[in-house]
């Protein structure tokens, strides 16, 4: 696993938290919730891609 993936996920989390706090302070709670949900979905897509690559690698490895 590359360390850059961890930094990418952490960066997304920090950005989403910042935007969330700004929107909450502005009184736009629904938009803050949607932003948080979008961040979670983005991170889940990254993790699903990583898992797909992992299982593909294991499939190739098990063929030997």
HELIX and SHEET records of a PDB file:
HELIX    1   1 UNK A    3  UNK A   25  1                                  23    
HELIX    2   2 UNK A   29  UNK A   63  1                                  35    
END                                                                             
